[in-house]
């Protein structure tokens, strides 16, 4: 019997139709990690330089920071770190030993149930949006300004006035002010770290969901 109608040709080239989306996904995450690290390199180097300066040249400030360090890890910050560590290990296991042998093409994705396809697309969009926000929001530290502030604080904490006022004990105004500023700084860092950990947990969780959706596509097609 003569075939009068043939299937409409695909608008996608063959190399796009047959590409392994899971492999592309893993490469996307790898490239994004390298790009994010490069963008934040200036921030990390500034933090390292300030930390070394405090430990080497500001013994009084360093001692004060050590006294208030517990404020930096309050409000379940360590719990968030443990949760993120567990999710990160799960992602590394999946990407290294589970997803690597899977094959999912755009053609297979198009044949999915509409609900599964919608979930995959929505989660992929959310993942890319979160990745872009976290990548572009690179923190910047004015290293010169921070070091000048540390010098100023150290000059007061190591001054004769501070030594004289130490006789007042807990009423020493210089020590009280330094305690207040250090405590506020540690609490600010705590809020910053908790926010960062929540965003990284969301980021890695979305990657696991997207990767799993793509992996399950194999079983559904």
FENPEGI-V65982 format. One record per residue. PSI is psi in whole degrees, -180 to 180 (* if undefined). Layout:
psi=PSI
psi=PSI
//
This chain:
psi=132
psi=134
psi=119
psi=-31
psi=135
psi=156
psi=142
psi=137
psi=146
psi=143
psi=-11
psi=136
psi=159
psi=-39
psi=-21
psi=-41
psi=-34
psi=3
psi=145
psi=107
psi=-33
psi=-38
psi=-41
psi=-40
psi=-46
psi=-41
psi=-37
psi=-47
psi=-40
psi=-48
psi=-40
psi=-38
psi=-45
psi=-43
psi=-43
psi=-41
psi=-41
psi=-40
psi=-37
psi=3
psi=-40
psi=-40
psi=-46
psi=-41
psi=-36
psi=-43
psi=-42
psi=-43
psi=-43
psi=-42
psi=-45
psi=-39
psi=-44
psi=-47
psi=-32
psi=-40
psi=-8
psi=71
psi=-36
psi=-42
psi=-41
psi=-43
psi=-39
psi=-42
psi=-42
psi=-37
psi=-31
psi=11
psi=-29
psi=-27
psi=-23
psi=-22
psi=19
psi=180
psi=46
psi=31
psi=-43
psi=-33
psi=-41
psi=-38
psi=-43
psi=-42
psi=-46
psi=-41
psi=-43
psi=-43
psi=-39
psi=-42
psi=-42
psi=-43
psi=-43
psi=-40
psi=-46
psi=-46
psi=-26
psi=-35
psi=-13
psi=-52
psi=-19
psi=-34
psi=0
psi=154
psi=119
psi=120
psi=162
psi=-31
psi=-42
psi=-39
psi=-38
psi=-22
psi=1
psi=163
psi=137
psi=-36
psi=-43
psi=-41
psi=-43
psi=-43
psi=-43
psi=-44
psi=-42
psi=-46
psi=-36
psi=-43
psi=-42
psi=-40
psi=-47
psi=-41
psi=-47
psi=-41
psi=-44
psi=-42
psi=-47
psi=-32
psi=-41
psi=-22
psi=60
psi=124
psi=151
psi=135
psi=130
psi=90
psi=-43
psi=-43
psi=-42
psi=-44
psi=-38
psi=-41
psi=-39
psi=-40
psi=-43
psi=-45
psi=-41
psi=-36
psi=-36
psi=-44
psi=-24
psi=10
psi=166
psi=-35
psi=-43
psi=-39
psi=-40
psi=-44
psi=-8
psi=-20
psi=-20
psi=-7
psi=-127
psi=-5
psi=6
psi=113
psi=-35
psi=-46
psi=-41
psi=-43
psi=-42
psi=-40
psi=-45
psi=-48
psi=-42
psi=-42
psi=-43
psi=-39
psi=-43
psi=-39
psi=-38
psi=-42
psi=-36
psi=-46
psi=-43
psi=-46
psi=-41
psi=-41
psi=-42
psi=-42
psi=-41
psi=-42
psi=-39
psi=-35
psi=-45
psi=-44
psi=-50
psi=-36
psi=-42
psi=-38
psi=-40
psi=-42
psi=-47
psi=-47
psi=-41
psi=-40
psi=-44
psi=-39
psi=-42
psi=-26
psi=-35
psi=-42
psi=-22
psi=-12
psi=*
//
